[in-house]
Amino acid sequence: MLLLVVAALIIEKDVSSSDFCTRKEFARWFVKLCSKFERKKMQRIVPNKLTSGTVQCAFDDVNIDHPDFLYIQSLGESGIISSKLSNSLETLTTGSPSQGNSLFLPDSYLSRFDLVNWKVLVEHPCALEIDQKMLSQNVCILDLRACPDVSPSMLIELMAGENSIISRVFGNTRRLQPHKPVTKAQAAAALTSGRMKEAIQEELNRLEADNQARLSVIAEITEELINRGDIQQQWEEKMKTEQERALEVDNNLQHVLDELANERADREEELAVLLKERAALERKNQELINLRLEVDGMYDRLATENEEVMADQQTLENQLSDMTSKHQAVNEAKSYLEAEKEALTMLRTWVEDEAAHVHERAETLEKALRRWRIPED
């Protein structure tokens, strides 16, 4: 029951109990719980709202823009965690300072030692120094003896035995495993242990008492109204109002039904007109189909005639090719005859020239012969 109250008031709704808890998450829940349920003002941790002016950050890795800055800063300012604001140089957490830096490591998982240590520092803030011999004699947690940062508050808490925070959160164990991370369910169990358990129980009792008182007042008021008859009167008035509203609804319904009937008649008339238009369109479509068939027939006939024309054209081209071939043959024969004629003409001219030469030689020979014959006479 206490875990449910903490989950409803402090822890977010989308948190899974089996996930590991980070340091910033536990710091946020821890400070919220202490500021809301802590009854002692001296032990209450209240986040200081940011005001104008310079704010000195308690940790180097958590600045003012961090969403959980107020809660983490509150832990540093209260001295629960060693920080730059602390007067002591001892480190009470696993985030030890390095070269003068104080780190909180908000995204790291919360260890078991830090979980218990933060809690007991609030549970027992005024614990005095305890002799280390008491640790070896009365503390049954074996691996806690080797931790150098064990506070007196934790030793006082361990003396509680079965009622200690370790027993309530981790059960009956002799090994704390201080560096092992804790789950969010274990963190919630630690938050509701110790004095917070009593404070939360008191808050639950107060809420229950307030609820019972409120229910009693409601019952008294209801009984008084029944005795006075106000409830019956209000019921009759409400029934009358509902009857009037029902009558009005019926009238509106009838009006709507009439409008729907008129609308239906109009739609039927429009449907009839559309059917007529559809029939006309179908007739036109049929006419277009017939016309298309005729056009297709004409196209087929034109294609056939085109094929015939192409065949005739091919025949004419073949005949033209034959005539061209014959014409070329005639031209070649004519050229051959002209060449022979020219050759014969040249031969005739040559023969005539030769005949003339022969005739001249004959005349010359005849003259010479006559000259040769004259002396003989």
C-alpha positions as CSV (number, residue, x, y, z in Angstrom):
1,M,0.0,0.0,0.0
2,L,2.8,2.4,0.9
3,L,4.6,1.6,-2.4
4,L,1.4,2.5,-4.3
5,V,1.1,5.8,-2.5
6,V,4.8,6.7,-3.3
7,A,4.3,5.6,-6.9
8,A,1.2,7.7,-7.2
9,L,2.6,10.9,-5.5
10,I,6.4,10.8,-6.1
11,I,7.4,8.3,-8.8
12,E,6.5,8.8,-12.5
13,K,3.8,6.6,-14.0
14,D,5.9,5.1,-16.9
15,V,8.6,3.7,-14.6
16,S,9.4,0.0,-14.8
17,S,10.1,-1.6,-11.4
18,S,12.7,-4.0,-12.9
19,D,14.9,-1.2,-14.4
20,F,18.0,0.0,-12.7
21,C,17.6,3.4,-10.8
22,T,19.9,6.3,-11.7
23,R,21.3,8.7,-9.2
24,K,19.4,11.6,-10.6
25,E,16.1,9.7,-10.4
26,F,16.6,8.7,-6.8
27,A,17.7,12.2,-5.9
28,R,14.5,13.6,-7.4
29,W,12.2,11.1,-5.6
30,F,14.2,11.3,-2.3
31,V,14.0,15.1,-2.1
32,K,10.3,15.1,-3.1
33,L,9.5,12.6,-0.5
34,C,11.4,14.3,2.3
35,S,10.0,17.7,1.5
36,K,6.4,16.4,1.3
37,F,6.2,13.9,4.2
38,E,8.9,14.8,6.6
39,R,7.3,16.2,9.8
40,K,10.4,17.5,11.5
41,K,11.5,20.8,9.9
42,M,15.1,20.3,11.0
43,Q,15.3,17.1,8.9
44,R,13.2,18.3,6.0
45,I,14.9,18.8,2.6
46,V,13.2,21.6,0.7
47,P,14.5,22.5,-2.8
48,N,15.3,26.2,-3.0
49,K,13.7,27.9,-5.9
50,L,16.1,29.8,-8.2
51,T,16.1,33.5,-7.8
52,S,18.0,36.3,-9.5
53,G,21.7,36.3,-8.9
54,T,24.6,33.9,-9.2
55,V,24.1,30.3,-8.1
56,Q,27.0,28.3,-7.0
57,C,26.6,24.8,-8.3
58,A,27.3,22.0,-5.8
59,F,28.6,19.7,-8.5
60,D,30.6,20.3,-11.6
61,D,28.6,18.0,-13.9
62,V,25.1,19.3,-12.9
63,N,24.6,22.9,-14.0
64,I,21.5,25.1,-13.6
65,D,20.0,23.9,-16.9
66,H,19.8,20.3,-15.7
67,P,16.1,19.3,-15.2
68,D,16.9,17.8,-11.8
69,F,19.2,20.6,-10.7
70,L,17.1,21.7,-7.7
71,Y,16.9,18.2,-6.2
72,I,20.6,17.4,-6.7
73,Q,21.6,20.9,-5.5
74,S,19.4,20.4,-2.4
75,L,21.4,17.2,-1.5
76,G,24.6,19.0,-1.9
77,E,23.5,22.0,0.1
78,S,22.1,19.8,2.9
79,G,25.4,18.0,3.2
80,I,24.0,14.6,2.6
81,I,26.4,14.2,-0.4
82,S,29.9,15.6,-0.4
83,S,30.1,18.5,-2.8
84,K,32.0,21.8,-3.4
85,L,29.7,23.3,-0.8
86,S,30.8,20.9,1.9
87,N,33.3,21.8,4.5
88,S,34.6,18.2,4.9
89,L,37.0,16.7,2.4
90,E,35.8,13.2,2.9
91,T,33.8,11.6,0.2
92,L,30.6,9.9,1.3
93,T,29.6,8.7,-2.2
94,T,31.1,6.8,-5.0
95,G,31.4,10.0,-7.1
96,S,34.7,11.1,-5.6
97,P,36.2,14.4,-6.7
98,S,39.1,14.3,-9.2
99,Q,41.7,17.1,-9.3
100,G,39.5,19.5,-7.3
101,N,36.3,18.6,-9.2
102,S,33.1,17.4,-7.4
103,L,31.1,15.1,-9.6
104,F,27.6,13.8,-9.0
105,L,27.4,11.5,-12.0
106,P,23.6,11.9,-12.5
107,D,23.2,9.3,-15.2
108,S,25.1,6.6,-13.4
109,Y,23.2,3.8,-11.6
110,L,22.6,4.2,-7.9
111,S,24.7,1.8,-5.9
112,R,23.4,-0.1,-2.8
113,F,25.8,1.7,-0.6
114,D,24.6,5.2,-1.8
115,L,21.0,4.2,-1.4
116,V,21.4,3.1,2.2
117,N,23.9,5.9,3.1
118,W,21.7,8.7,1.8
119,K,18.7,7.3,3.6
120,V,20.4,6.8,7.0
121,L,21.9,10.3,6.9
122,V,18.3,11.6,7.0
123,E,17.1,9.0,9.4
124,H,20.0,9.6,11.9
125,P,21.4,13.1,11.2
126,C,22.8,13.6,14.7
127,A,24.8,10.4,15.0
128,L,28.0,10.6,16.9
129,E,31.3,9.0,16.0
130,I,31.3,5.3,16.8
131,D,34.3,3.2,17.6
132,Q,35.3,0.9,14.6
133,K,35.4,-2.0,17.1
134,M,31.7,-1.7,17.3
135,L,31.5,-2.3,13.5
136,S,33.4,-5.6,13.8
137,Q,31.5,-6.8,16.8
138,N,27.9,-5.8,16.1
139,V,27.6,-5.4,12.3
140,C,26.8,-8.7,10.4
141,I,27.4,-7.3,6.9
142,L,30.7,-8.8,5.9
143,D,31.6,-6.6,2.9
144,L,30.7,-3.4,4.7
145,R,33.7,-3.6,7.0
146,A,36.1,-2.9,4.1
147,C,34.2,0.3,3.1
148,P,36.1,3.4,4.4
149,D,33.2,5.7,4.0
150,V,30.8,4.1,6.5
151,S,29.1,6.8,8.5
152,P,28.0,6.6,12.1
153,S,24.4,6.9,10.9
154,M,24.7,3.7,8.9
155,L,26.2,1.9,11.9
156,I,23.3,3.0,14.1
157,E,20.9,1.8,11.4
158,L,22.6,-1.6,11.1
159,M,22.1,-2.1,14.9
160,A,18.4,-2.2,14.2
161,G,18.8,-5.8,12.9
162,E,15.7,-7.0,11.0
163,N,14.1,-3.5,11.2
164,S,17.1,-1.9,9.3
165,I,16.7,-0.5,5.8
166,I,19.1,-3.2,4.4
167,S,16.9,-6.0,5.8
168,R,13.7,-4.3,4.5
169,V,15.0,-3.6,1.0
170,F,17.4,-6.5,0.3
171,G,16.1,-9.1,2.7
172,N,18.2,-11.3,5.1
173,T,21.7,-11.0,3.7
174,R,25.2,-10.8,5.0
175,R,26.6,-9.2,1.9
176,L,25.5,-5.7,0.9
177,Q,27.5,-5.7,-2.4
178,P,27.9,-1.9,-2.0
179,H,28.7,-1.2,-5.7
180,K,25.9,-3.3,-7.1
181,P,23.2,-1.1,-8.8
182,V,19.7,-1.1,-7.3
183,T,16.4,-1.5,-9.1
184,K,13.6,1.1,-9.0
185,A,11.5,-1.3,-6.9
186,Q,14.3,-1.5,-4.3
187,A,14.6,2.3,-4.4
188,A,10.9,2.7,-3.8
189,A,11.1,0.2,-0.9
190,A,13.9,2.2,0.6
191,L,12.0,5.4,0.3
192,T,9.1,4.0,2.3
193,S,11.2,2.5,5.1
194,G,12.2,4.1,8.4
195,R,10.5,7.2,9.6
196,M,9.0,7.8,6.2
197,K,6.9,4.7,6.7
198,E,5.3,6.3,9.7
199,A,4.9,9.6,8.0
200,I,3.3,8.0,4.9
201,Q,1.0,5.9,7.2
202,E,0.0,9.1,9.0
203,E,-0.7,10.8,5.7
204,L,-2.9,7.8,4.7
205,N,-4.7,7.9,8.0
206,R,-5.3,11.6,7.6
207,L,-6.6,11.1,4.0
208,E,-8.8,8.2,5.2
209,A,-10.2,10.4,8.0
210,D,-10.8,13.3,5.7
211,N,-12.6,10.9,3.3
212,Q,-14.7,9.4,6.1
213,A,-15.6,12.9,7.3
214,R,-16.5,13.9,3.8
215,L,-18.7,10.8,3.4
216,S,-20.4,11.5,6.7
217,V,-21.1,15.1,5.7
218,I,-22.5,13.9,2.4
219,A,-24.7,11.3,4.2
220,E,-26.0,13.9,6.6
221,I,-26.8,16.4,3.8
222,T,-28.5,13.6,1.8
223,E,-30.6,12.6,4.8
224,E,-31.6,16.2,5.5
225,L,-32.6,16.7,1.9
226,I,-34.7,13.5,2.0
227,N,-36.4,14.6,5.2
228,R,-37.1,18.0,3.8
229,G,-38.5,16.6,0.5
230,D,-36.0,18.6,-1.6
231,I,-34.7,15.5,-3.3
232,Q,-38.3,14.4,-4.3
233,Q,-39.0,17.8,-5.5
234,Q,-35.8,18.0,-7.4
235,W,-36.5,14.5,-8.8
236,E,-40.0,15.5,-10.0
237,E,-38.6,18.7,-11.5
238,K,-35.9,16.7,-13.2
239,M,-38.4,14.2,-14.5
240,K,-40.6,17.0,-15.8
241,T,-37.6,18.5,-17.5
242,E,-36.7,15.2,-19.0
243,Q,-40.2,14.6,-20.2
244,E,-40.3,18.0,-21.8
245,R,-36.9,17.3,-23.4
246,A,-38.2,13.9,-24.6
247,L,-41.2,15.6,-26.1
248,E,-39.0,18.1,-27.8
249,V,-36.7,15.3,-29.0
250,D,-39.7,13.5,-30.4
251,N,-40.9,16.6,-32.2
252,N,-37.4,17.2,-33.6
253,L,-37.2,13.5,-34.6
254,Q,-40.5,13.7,-36.4
255,H,-39.4,16.9,-38.1
256,V,-36.2,15.3,-39.2
257,L,-38.1,12.2,-40.4
258,D,-40.3,14.4,-42.5
259,E,-37.3,16.2,-43.9
260,L,-35.7,12.8,-44.7
261,A,-38.9,11.7,-46.5
262,N,-38.9,14.9,-48.6
263,E,-35.3,14.4,-49.2
264,R,-35.9,10.8,-50.2
265,A,-38.6,11.9,-52.7
266,D,-36.3,14.5,-54.2
267,R,-33.6,11.9,-54.5
268,E,-35.9,9.4,-56.2
269,E,-36.9,12.1,-58.7
270,E,-33.3,12.9,-59.3
271,L,-32.6,9.2,-59.7
272,A,-35.4,8.8,-62.3
273,V,-33.9,11.8,-64.2
274,L,-30.5,10.2,-64.0
275,L,-31.9,6.8,-65.2
276,K,-33.4,8.6,-68.3
277,E,-30.1,10.3,-68.9
278,R,-28.4,7.0,-68.5
279,A,-30.7,5.4,-71.1
280,A,-30.1,8.2,-73.5
281,L,-26.3,7.9,-73.0
282,E,-26.5,4.2,-73.6
283,R,-28.4,4.7,-76.9
284,K,-25.8,7.3,-77.9
285,N,-23.1,4.8,-76.9
286,Q,-24.7,2.1,-79.1
287,E,-24.9,4.5,-82.0
288,L,-21.3,5.4,-81.5
289,I,-20.5,1.6,-81.4
290,N,-22.3,1.1,-84.7
291,L,-20.6,4.1,-86.3
292,R,-17.3,2.8,-85.1
293,L,-18.1,-0.6,-86.7
294,E,-18.9,1.1,-90.0
295,V,-15.7,3.2,-89.8
296,D,-13.8,0.0,-89.1
297,G,-15.4,-1.6,-92.2
298,M,-14.5,1.4,-94.3
299,Y,-11.0,1.3,-92.9
300,D,-10.7,-2.4,-93.8
301,R,-11.9,-1.7,-97.4
302,L,-9.5,1.2,-97.7
303,A,-6.7,-1.1,-96.4
304,T,-7.6,-3.7,-99.0
305,E,-7.7,-1.1,-101.8
306,N,-4.5,0.4,-100.5
307,E,-2.9,-3.1,-100.8
308,E,-4.2,-3.4,-104.4
309,V,-2.8,0.0,-105.3
310,M,0.5,-0.9,-103.7
311,A,0.6,-4.1,-105.8
312,D,-0.2,-2.1,-109.0
313,Q,2.4,0.4,-108.1
314,Q,4.9,-2.4,-107.5
315,T,4.0,-3.9,-110.9
316,L,4.4,-0.5,-112.6
317,E,7.7,0.0,-110.9
318,N,8.9,-3.5,-112.1
319,Q,7.8,-2.6,-115.7
320,L,9.5,0.7,-115.4
321,S,12.6,-1.0,-114.3
322,D,12.4,-3.4,-117.3
323,M,11.9,-0.5,-119.7
324,T,14.7,1.3,-118.1
325,S,16.9,-1.7,-118.6
326,K,15.9,-2.1,-122.2
327,H,16.4,1.6,-122.9
328,Q,19.8,1.3,-121.4
329,A,20.5,-1.7,-123.7
330,V,19.3,0.3,-126.7
331,N,21.4,3.2,-125.8
332,E,24.4,1.0,-125.4
333,A,23.7,-0.7,-128.8
334,K,23.3,2.8,-130.4
335,S,26.5,3.9,-128.8
336,Y,28.2,0.8,-130.2
337,L,26.8,1.3,-133.7
338,E,27.8,5.0,-133.6
339,A,31.3,3.9,-132.6
340,E,31.4,1.3,-135.5
341,K,30.1,3.9,-137.9
342,E,32.7,6.4,-136.9
343,A,35.3,3.6,-137.2
344,L,34.1,2.8,-140.7
345,T,34.1,6.5,-141.6
346,M,37.7,6.7,-140.4
347,L,38.5,3.5,-142.3
348,R,36.9,4.9,-145.5
349,T,38.8,8.1,-145.2
350,W,42.0,6.2,-144.7
351,V,41.2,4.0,-147.7
352,E,40.4,7.0,-149.8
353,D,43.6,8.6,-148.7
354,E,45.5,5.5,-149.5
355,A,43.8,5.2,-152.8
356,A,44.8,8.8,-153.6
357,H,48.4,8.1,-152.7
358,V,48.4,4.9,-154.7
359,H,46.9,6.8,-157.6
360,E,49.5,9.5,-157.3
361,R,52.2,6.9,-157.2
362,A,50.8,5.1,-160.2
363,E,50.7,8.4,-162.1
364,T,54.3,9.1,-161.0
365,L,55.3,5.6,-162.0
366,E,53.5,5.9,-165.3
367,K,55.2,9.2,-166.0
368,A,58.6,7.8,-165.1
369,L,57.9,4.8,-167.3
370,R,57.0,7.1,-170.2
371,R,60.2,8.9,-169.7
372,W,62.1,5.8,-169.6
373,R,60.5,4.5,-172.8
374,I,61.1,7.7,-175.0
375,P,64.9,7.2,-175.5
376,E,64.4,3.7,-177.0
377,D,62.4,5.2,-179.8
